[in-house]
Amino acid sequence: MLFNSLNFAIFLPIVFILYWFATKGNLRLQNILLLVASYFFYACWDWRFLFLLIFSTLLDYFTGIKIHEAVSRKNKIIWLWLSIGINLGFLGVFKYYNFFADSFAHALSLLGLQANFVTLQVILPVGISFYTFHGLSYVLDIYYKRIKPERNFIDYSVFVSFFPLLVAGPIERATHLLPQILKKREFDYAKAVDGLRQILWGLFKKMVIADSCAEYANTIFNNSAAYSGTTLVLGALFFAFQIYCDFSGYSDIALGTARLFGIDLLRNFAFPYFSRDIAEFWRRWHISLSSWFRDYLYIPLGGSKGGMWMKIRNTFIIFIVSGFWHGANWTFIIWGLLNAIYIMPSIIFKTNRNNLDIVAKGKYLPTLKEIFSMAFTFGLTLIAWIFFRAKDVQHAFSYIKSIGKGLLYKSSYYETINFLHLKLGYFLPSLMVLFILIEWIGREQQYAIANFGLKWYKPLRWAFYYTIVLFIFLFAGKEQQFIYFQF
Amino acid sequence: MRKFIKNTLLFLLITFFITAAFIFMSNKKIENGDYFRLRKKGTKYIVFGHSHPQYALNDSLIDNLENYAQSSESYFYTFLKIKKIITSNKQIKAVFIEFTNNQVVDGKDNVIWGDQYLSFRYPKYASLMNIKDLLYLFTKNPKIFINSQSLTFKENLLFLIENKVNYINYKNWGSYFFSKNHNTDSLLNLISKNPKLKNNFSEISETKIMFGIFLI
């Protein structure tokens, strides 16, 4: 059930009405309803994987209690590793087995040995990387004594399976979400309206910008050999917008939906393309995952306490693991590695915390230095996105090589102008510029239109909403699956 | 809570009525407008059907003939198309309608309301449909029918805003297609080896034959 589908448009109001009216504010009933709705939502993808989700939930529920109850440290560690082992084991089988089998066979073939591993013909359970990380954060927080285990299975299951975040995050923390699930929730008009606004903005980002860019990004990436350098840059640019609007649009819809039920989820994006350096970019892009790796991998590995070399080592580890988390392909690993390399100068020269605030805060325009920094950072991420989008490493390298070559030839620029003129037209570029402007204006808010028109006269405010609806109606691209569903 | 539900419902109802009213009015404007002239002036004969005539008849080689066949088009849509074209182009002397087994056999009604077919064809012919046609499609595939409304809205609005003059070209109602593939020999070969394929006829589809009769 996609967020931008008719099914979800029917599902959401039904759950909303039942949640606030049929349960009569009874917290127990509300949580049971949320759990049933979440399981139904998940079963719509593939009901068989519901058992996997329930098993994963049960596993972390029991191991959480066992870790808490274990008297000796040794027993705590055993229970912790049992949970980590089984969780990652499932992830390994469903997501990474074929990758390891193929890579190992390839490595052996380089040594002149032949090996034929059995590859599994399994589909990847949607959201497995997300709910596995939910569960892991829960048991790790119990182990580190940040929280106590939740004894009520229903409440715990809602934490793992709450439908807005189930399939593509944000990756929640028990310390943040569980208290909200346990607390009586009152309907808050302002919060609910804000939720709807965020959903509307998310739909615009996904259906208008991401889906439209996807068509051209796919055309260029899938036939990259047929295009020259500057058109390939255009392809990478489209993909950069596609992935940002696709994933942040999804997150907006998830956050907005959760707010309708009185629940605040972790913010996942904070205008990452306005970052002035890569460290800032990673504080603003997929925040819930970056902070997950920081808290549960980087810091336990020693973080930045053990001197420069340890800091460098740990940074490389989290970026490579983060790349690998995205998918079982070398392209993602190189994408992670590249980002680690990008961030190195700021770690070595200790400038990684230079830009903590949003750019040009309280001002209309950035300075020239800020414009240059943003453009440079965006350029670096653009190169990294090529690896993320390419079908394999060879494809990515040949893509980059063609860009390098093409930039030298005048004919390449003519081809790109022709592409823009004949295939693309001027509408999508104009829409993208409009989108960047709105994001720039709203960059100090939680999402771009969070405060936009709030104090306007109601008909005017509604006219603004209708304009967004009209834009969705008129300019929605061909429906595409959310990119992060595959992770 | 009441205020929230009231405002949300009001917003949705206004959206619904504006959309429905625009689609209805734009469909009417298009239907009653002079937008359905044939591509060539002297055309007296026109061809309809699905992929077979579409690929078979090169209308640039035959005088006074135009090919409006389109892949996978069922009689349901052909019927709407023919009605409009012959009433808008009085010079037409004869209409050729393809008749093949798969235009009438059962089990392929999916080409009328199946997901991809409905979302592809509905916006092309929505302006020609009466309430009965609309209800018929809605009952068969409500989800895609509703989804197709936004595309109809978009295409109608752009057609009117851009002040286009020919709806047939704008919506691509069909034309001759050149194909490099020639599968006839291999198919004949296959049939000669598998006689069962020769008699691979299904039941007749009532829906399809009904629209076939309408056409005649």
Contacts between the chains, C-beta under 8 A, distances in Angstrom:
chain1	res1	chain2	res2	distance
A	6	B	143	5.3
A	6	B	146	5.9
A	6	B	147	6.1
A	7	B	143	7.6
A	20	B	1	6.3
A	187	B	1	5.0
A	187	B	4	7.5
A	189	B	1	7.5
A	189	B	3	6.2
A	189	B	4	5.4
A	192	B	4	5.3
A	193	B	4	6.9
A	193	B	7	7.9
A	196	B	8	7.0
A	462	B	11	6.8
A	465	B	11	7.0
A	466	B	14	7.8
A	466	B	15	7.2
A	466	B	18	7.8
A	469	B	15	5.9
A	472	B	150	7.9
A	473	B	19	7.4
A	473	B	150	4.9
A	473	B	153	5.5
A	473	B	154	5.9
A	474	B	153	7.7
A	474	B	154	4.9
A	474	B	157	6.6
A	474	B	158	7.6
A	475	B	154	7.8
A	476	B	150	7.0
A	476	B	154	7.9
